[in-house]
């Protein structure tokens, strides 16, 4: 193939650029166009702005592709300081791996002008349909191990379950399981709300539940305590007792709800607001 211009770039008028494809576009002056730089990179140059407009298409990058923003309004001259990359399947990483990695931040947009509010930032799990389970919200941090260059595993630090669990009045009902491997520990604080209705009256009660567990050579020791809120009820009383039971290399967290009404519907909704462990802390919702 002969090197040189594939399609020259021109302007249809003073305000509407015509984008062609041209070699070594960065060496051209006063040019608006789509072209290749001296390294074969695809670039867009415009005297005042650049944009990519697509219809119902797909922008596909290779596995080692990157989406970067530079510290200059001149993309050909700036240094990339904000980067999005693919770490693995369905995992987007912000920033580049390095011996001294740069701290990253995601944020919502600011208010502009005098006494303007900043925008709310919402994190959301995926929507379910019908009786399906919605996506949970999970926070993780890295574990620390022995000296080496292999990446450590993540450990769950908080888990917000999306789906309520149906419970039976007066029965211990499992709603959450947390893994605790041999020689590992788990400490968790849960916020749990039970609700009950007989179709006429309504009751609910929120409790903070603290869970501790340690696995010694396959034998799991557990501890649990709870602090109840005042509850809300249109009639009668409502109470709940939380228990923790060893289940192999894990612990089952259960609730026994005792509303004074005879409920046609009784449920618990819960979130692990703090989870500490020297292991991955796998959470399995019921």
ZAGULUM-435784 format. One record per residue (C-alpha): residue number from 1; residue in three letters; x, y, z negated. Coordinates in Angstrom, 2 decimals, padded with zeros to 5 digits. Last residue first. Layout:
N
NUM; ala; X; Y; Z
...
This chain:
286
286; unk; -031.72; -016.36; -051.80
285; unk; -028.69; -014.10; -051.41
284; unk; -025.18; -015.57; -051.11
283; unk; -022.33; -013.35; -052.29
282; unk; -018.68; -014.27; -051.60
281; unk; -016.35; -012.68; -054.15
280; unk; -013.19; -012.89; -052.02
279; unk; -011.04; -013.71; -055.06
278; unk; -009.47; -011.68; -057.89
277; unk; -012.97; -010.40; -058.63
276; unk; -014.85; -007.21; -059.45
275; unk; -018.33; -006.49; -058.12
274; unk; -020.15; -003.22; -058.80
273; unk; -023.59; -002.12; -057.57
272; unk; -024.78; -005.65; -056.93
271; unk; -028.24; -004.88; -055.60
270; unk; -031.63; -006.38; -056.33
269; unk; -035.27; -006.72; -055.42
268; unk; -037.40; -009.15; -057.43
267; unk; -040.90; -010.24; -056.52
266; unk; -044.33; -011.11; -057.94
265; unk; -047.49; -011.29; -055.84
264; unk; -050.81; -012.82; -056.91
263; unk; -049.89; -011.81; -060.41
262; unk; -051.63; -012.94; -063.59
261; unk; -051.20; -009.78; -065.66
260; unk; -048.97; -009.62; -068.73
259; unk; -045.87; -009.67; -066.54
258; unk; -043.27; -012.23; -067.58
257; unk; -040.44; -012.59; -065.08
256; unk; -037.72; -015.21; -065.46
255; unk; -034.73; -014.18; -063.38
254; unk; -031.80; -016.20; -062.06
253; unk; -028.16; -015.64; -061.12
252; unk; -026.43; -018.79; -059.88
251; unk; -022.67; -019.01; -060.43
250; unk; -020.02; -020.45; -058.14
249; unk; -017.40; -023.18; -057.86
248; unk; -019.92; -025.85; -058.79
247; unk; -023.12; -024.18; -059.96
246; unk; -022.63; -022.46; -063.31
245; unk; -025.81; -020.78; -064.59
244; unk; -026.42; -017.09; -065.26
243; unk; -029.67; -015.94; -066.88
242; unk; -031.89; -012.87; -066.61
241; unk; -034.99; -012.36; -068.77
240; unk; -037.87; -010.14; -067.63
239; unk; -040.68; -008.23; -069.31
238; unk; -043.95; -006.54; -068.36
237; unk; -046.76; -005.11; -070.45
236; unk; -050.48; -004.36; -070.10
235; unk; -052.07; -001.92; -067.62
234; unk; -051.15; 000.44; -064.82
233; unk; -047.54; -000.44; -065.43
232; unk; -044.12; 001.23; -065.27
231; unk; -041.01; -000.10; -066.95
230; unk; -038.99; 001.54; -069.73
229; unk; -035.64; 000.35; -068.41
228; unk; -034.04; -002.87; -069.49
227; unk; -030.42; -003.48; -070.44
226; unk; -029.01; -006.91; -069.71
225; unk; -026.29; -009.30; -070.83
224; unk; -024.68; -012.33; -069.23
223; unk; -021.72; -014.63; -069.83
222; unk; -020.37; -017.60; -067.92
221; unk; -017.71; -020.31; -068.20
220; unk; -017.06; -022.33; -065.03
219; unk; -015.30; -025.69; -065.26
218; unk; -013.48; -026.52; -062.04
217; unk; -009.95; -026.12; -063.39
216; unk; -010.92; -023.02; -065.39
215; unk; -013.42; -020.92; -063.40
214; unk; -014.29; -017.62; -065.07
213; unk; -017.65; -015.83; -065.04
212; unk; -019.06; -012.49; -066.21
211; unk; -022.43; -010.94; -065.30
210; unk; -023.92; -007.62; -066.39
209; unk; -027.61; -006.99; -065.58
208; unk; -029.10; -003.49; -065.42
207; unk; -032.88; -003.88; -065.51
206; unk; -035.77; -002.29; -063.65
205; unk; -039.39; -003.13; -064.48
204; unk; -042.55; -003.02; -062.37
203; unk; -046.31; -003.42; -062.90
202; unk; -049.43; -003.02; -060.77
201; unk; -053.12; -003.59; -061.37
200; unk; -055.86; -004.43; -058.89
199; unk; -054.36; -006.82; -056.35
198; unk; -052.86; -008.99; -059.06
197; unk; -049.56; -007.12; -058.85
196; unk; -046.00; -007.68; -059.95
195; unk; -042.67; -005.96; -059.40
194; unk; -039.21; -006.94; -060.63
193; unk; -036.34; -004.52; -060.19
192; unk; -032.67; -005.50; -060.42
191; unk; -029.51; -003.38; -060.65
190; unk; -026.56; -005.73; -060.86
189; unk; -023.17; -005.29; -062.53
188; unk; -020.57; -007.90; -061.67
187; unk; -017.45; -009.56; -063.07
186; unk; -015.96; -012.57; -061.31
185; unk; -012.90; -014.63; -062.21
184; unk; -010.55; -017.03; -060.45
183; unk; -008.57; -020.05; -061.67
182; unk; -010.74; -022.35; -059.52
181; unk; -013.06; -020.46; -057.17
180; unk; -015.87; -018.11; -058.23
179; unk; -018.61; -017.69; -055.62
178; unk; -021.61; -015.50; -056.39
177; unk; -025.21; -016.72; -056.01
176; unk; -028.36; -014.56; -055.99
175; unk; -032.15; -014.91; -056.34
174; unk; -032.64; -018.10; -058.33
173; unk; -035.97; -018.30; -060.17
172; unk; -036.38; -019.24; -063.83
171; unk; -040.15; -019.66; -064.29
170; unk; -042.68; -017.73; -066.41
169; unk; -044.29; -015.88; -063.51
168; unk; -043.12; -017.24; -060.15
167; unk; -040.69; -015.28; -058.00
166; unk; -040.62; -014.06; -054.41
165; unk; -037.23; -012.64; -053.44
164; unk; -037.06; -009.13; -051.95
163; unk; -034.95; -008.64; -048.84
162; unk; -032.31; -005.99; -048.17
161; unk; -029.55; -007.02; -050.53
160; unk; -027.05; -004.33; -051.49
159; unk; -023.61; -005.83; -052.13
158; unk; -020.66; -004.13; -053.81
157; unk; -016.96; -004.93; -054.22
156; unk; -016.56; -007.90; -051.86
155; unk; -012.91; -008.96; -051.55
154; unk; -011.01; -008.79; -048.27
153; unk; -008.14; -011.14; -047.52
152; unk; -004.45; -010.25; -047.39
151; unk; -002.54; -009.49; -044.19
150; unk; 000.65; -011.50; -043.79
149; unk; 003.89; -009.51; -044.26
148; unk; 005.00; -011.06; -047.56
147; unk; 005.40; -010.61; -051.32
146; unk; 002.65; -012.29; -053.31
145; unk; -001.05; -011.36; -053.26
144; unk; -003.23; -008.24; -053.41
143; unk; -006.90; -008.32; -052.39
142; unk; -008.25; -005.76; -049.95
141; unk; -011.44; -003.78; -050.52
140; unk; -015.03; -004.46; -049.49
139; unk; -018.43; -002.76; -049.51
138; unk; -021.49; -004.63; -048.20
137; unk; -024.87; -003.31; -047.06
136; unk; -027.28; -006.12; -046.25
135; unk; -028.98; -006.60; -042.86
134; unk; -032.71; -007.19; -043.02
133; unk; -034.01; -010.69; -043.70
132; unk; -036.74; -011.94; -041.40
131; unk; -040.41; -012.03; -042.47
130; unk; -041.55; -009.95; -039.50
129; unk; -038.61; -008.33; -037.74
128; unk; -035.29; -007.32; -039.31
127; unk; -033.54; -003.98; -039.04
126; unk; -029.74; -003.97; -039.20
125; unk; -028.01; -002.51; -042.25
124; unk; -027.91; 001.25; -042.65
123; unk; -025.37; 003.88; -043.67
122; unk; -026.85; 007.37; -043.76
121; unk; -024.89; 010.64; -043.77
120; unk; -026.91; 013.75; -044.66
119; unk; -026.05; 016.98; -042.82
118; unk; -024.52; 019.97; -044.60
117; unk; -026.84; 022.73; -045.71
116; unk; -026.44; 026.34; -044.57
115; unk; -025.75; 029.20; -046.97
114; unk; -024.16; 031.48; -044.33
113; unk; -023.34; 029.98; -040.93
112; unk; -022.65; 026.46; -039.76
111; unk; -023.68; 023.41; -041.78
110; unk; -021.24; 020.56; -041.50
109; unk; -021.53; 017.30; -039.56
108; unk; -021.35; 013.86; -041.19
107; unk; -018.10; 012.23; -042.19
106; unk; -015.78; 009.32; -041.52
105; unk; -012.32; 009.52; -043.09
104; unk; -008.95; 007.84; -042.54
103; unk; -005.72; 007.57; -044.57
102; unk; -002.64; 007.19; -042.36
101; unk; -000.82; 003.86; -042.44
100; unk; 002.78; 003.74; -043.71
99; unk; 004.18; 000.51; -042.23
98; unk; 001.63; 000.95; -039.46
97; unk; -001.69; -000.32; -038.13
96; unk; -003.43; 002.38; -036.08
95; unk; -006.48; 004.41; -037.09
94; unk; -010.17; 003.57; -037.31
93; unk; -010.89; -000.11; -036.84
92; unk; -013.92; -001.55; -035.05
91; unk; -014.87; -005.17; -035.87
90; unk; -017.44; -007.08; -033.76
89; unk; -014.79; -009.58; -032.59
88; unk; -011.38; -008.48; -033.88
87; unk; -009.44; -005.31; -034.68
86; unk; -010.78; -003.25; -031.78
85; unk; -009.40; 000.30; -031.87
84; unk; -010.54; 003.83; -032.74
83; unk; -007.94; 006.59; -033.05
82; unk; -007.61; 010.10; -034.40
81; unk; -004.15; 011.71; -034.24
80; unk; -003.33; 011.50; -030.52
79; unk; -000.70; 014.12; -029.65
78; unk; -001.65; 016.88; -027.23
77; unk; -000.22; 017.78; -023.80
76; unk; -002.41; 015.86; -021.36
75; unk; -005.47; 016.26; -023.56
74; unk; -005.20; 020.06; -023.54
73; unk; -007.65; 021.07; -026.28
72; unk; -004.98; 019.82; -028.67
71; unk; -004.75; 017.51; -031.67
70; unk; -005.59; 014.37; -029.68
69; unk; -008.56; 012.03; -029.75
68; unk; -008.15; 008.32; -029.07
67; unk; -010.22; 005.38; -027.91
66; unk; -007.98; 002.33; -027.66
65; unk; -007.78; -000.81; -025.54
64; unk; -005.98; -003.92; -026.85
63; unk; -008.98; -006.17; -026.25
62; unk; -009.50; -004.50; -022.87
61; unk; -012.02; -001.68; -022.61
60; unk; -015.51; -001.71; -021.13
59; unk; -017.67; 001.38; -020.66
58; unk; -021.03; -000.10; -019.73
57; unk; -023.75; 001.37; -017.53
56; unk; -027.27; 002.72; -017.73
55; unk; -026.18; 006.07; -016.30
54; unk; -022.79; 007.52; -017.00
53; unk; -021.41; 011.04; -017.36
52; unk; -017.78; 011.56; -018.35
51; unk; -016.92; 015.07; -019.44
50; unk; -014.27; 017.70; -018.98
49; unk; -014.23; 021.39; -019.83
48; unk; -012.86; 024.81; -018.88
47; unk; -010.32; 024.47; -016.06
46; unk; -011.14; 020.83; -015.50
45; unk; -008.85; 017.82; -015.54
44; unk; -009.86; 014.18; -015.87
43; unk; -007.22; 011.49; -016.30
42; unk; -006.68; 007.86; -015.27
41; unk; -003.23; 006.68; -016.30
40; unk; -000.84; 005.49; -013.56
39; unk; 002.26; 006.66; -015.40
38; unk; 002.72; 009.71; -013.15
37; unk; -000.87; 010.76; -013.79
36; unk; -003.85; 009.42; -011.88
35; unk; -006.86; 011.45; -010.81
34; unk; -010.23; 013.02; -011.40
33; unk; -010.39; 016.64; -010.52
32; unk; -010.13; 020.35; -011.08
31; unk; -006.85; 021.78; -009.86
30; unk; -005.22; 025.09; -010.68
29; unk; -001.79; 023.44; -010.54
28; unk; -001.01; 019.88; -009.45
27; unk; 001.60; 017.89; -011.35
26; unk; -001.05; 016.44; -013.62
25; unk; -002.80; 014.99; -010.59
24; unk; 000.02; 012.57; -009.82
23; unk; -002.13; 010.60; -007.38
22; unk; -005.60; 011.80; -006.36
21; unk; -009.17; 010.67; -006.73
20; unk; -011.87; 013.23; -005.97
19; unk; -014.06; 015.33; -008.19
18; unk; -015.67; 018.29; -006.44
17; unk; -015.84; 021.24; -008.80
16; unk; -018.94; 023.42; -009.03
15; unk; -018.38; 027.01; -010.22
14; unk; -016.15; 028.67; -007.61
13; unk; -017.60; 026.51; -004.88
12; unk; -017.23; 023.05; -003.38
11; unk; -013.84; 022.72; -005.06
10; unk; -011.25; 020.29; -003.76
9; unk; -009.40; 017.15; -004.71
8; unk; -007.64; 014.91; -002.22
7; unk; -008.55; 011.28; -001.88
6; unk; -005.97; 008.53; -002.06
5; unk; -003.00; 010.89; -002.19
4; unk; 000.39; 009.22; -002.16
3; unk; 001.82; 005.73; -002.07
2; unk; 001.35; 003.42; 000.93
1; unk; 000.00; 000.00; 000.00
